[in-house]
Amino acid sequence: MLRPKIPTMPTPTRHHAPPAVIEHRPAATAPAAAPVPSRPTVQLTPGTLAALVGGGTAVVLIVGAVLVSMLLAVAVTAASVAICALVARSLISAQHRR
């Protein structure tokens, strides 16, 4: 009832020749005067440097706040689990005394 349909591969009717390779030869050009650097030079102005420092500081503070809040969440969870364990232990021991 639920059989997968396997596609059948069509058999090739004839062999195809690979496409012809066409070589392009560039025309003779004048030699370049000087090589152009592939990457432009980065120039840092005082304003750009201040923006980079401010952005880096903001990123560090935000990541630190997120990590501290996660640590606090783990600590609160651990404390609540410990309190639940103490209550459960006291209830079980009180039940055994009766």
Steps between C-alpha positions, in 0.01 A plus 500: 500500500766749599790410277752765401514584134853450376572702188639305210809631330446553128751318285702728273411460135834615360832620625548873515834653410644748750464863399782652303754698701549853373814678613486873545828680458509854630608767260840657555468778755739753638678389820351633822688784665474377859317209660179604671470368857212257536400637842467870577692640794297563813548845649374551853406852596453596866122497456503154344729371774269639769200338332679164486598521867146601599345221295740241643429618853124478440533146364708389799252653746198343329661155481607530864148595608353203312748258654444635852123473459535140382719421800245661730221294343697180560569600861133577570395169343754309708382671818135421428582135425694480827208644694261253333734214593509613864121526518457159339752346739330650803159377381633149442674488839187632674293230334738226618482624862123448526 
